[in-house]
Amino acid sequence: MRESDSQALSAADAQALAERVGASMWSRDHATRALNMAMLRIAPGEAVIRMPVQQHMLNGHQTCHGGYMFTLADSAFAFACNSHNLNNVASACHIDFLAPAHLGDLLEAHAQERALAGRSGVYDVTVRIVGGATVALFRGKSHQVRGAVTEGPPGSHLAAMHATHKTD
């Protein structure tokens, strides 16, 4: 949904739609769930996802491999850019690594929509250690493709996303 379309929805309906889209995507996103990520929040054009740094994510320097930080940021970007219930894919992404993350750190990626123009969007994602430093800055560009993420009336399904999150 682009700016002109989103104005037709109330704030509550737009939020309910984002939550329904998030739940639908979460149920099919095996990569995100396999890395023990957890969705904390989704809203129109925004998503917050957390991921613990686990042993298998460490590189030869005993820090979190950049590919895992990229995956976390990319997942938050994906949920944010699809939150309007229009299918979007990444057309470009860039990440700057600023500081290392270590075993046991809890990383949080906050994706925010910066611009929408036609079928293109720009999103910024900040990856931080919870309670600590910013470790990466990511910018993703989206391209709208055919179709909607989900069908049916707007509704809140965040509970379904939390229920599928691993706790170990």
Number of C-alpha atoms within 10 A of each C-alpha: 21 15 12 8 9 14 11 10 13 10 13 11 16 22 21 22 26 30 27 27 30 30 24 18 18 22 12 10 12 10 12 20 18 10 19 17 20 22 24 15 18 26 21 24 24 25 27 25 23 23 23 20 23 15 13 10 18 17 13 7 9 13 16 22 18 19 11 15 27 21 14 25 30 23 22 30 34 24 29 29 32 25 29 28 22 19 19 25 17 17 13 11 17 12 18 12 14 13 12 17 24 20 15 12 17 18 25 28 32 24 29 22 19 13 13 18 10 9 13 18 21 21 23 25 27 19 27 23 22 15 10 10 14 19 20 22 20 22 20 23 22 22 18 19 12 8 10 15 17 17 10 7 9 17 17 16 17 21 10 15 19 15 10 13 17 12 8 4
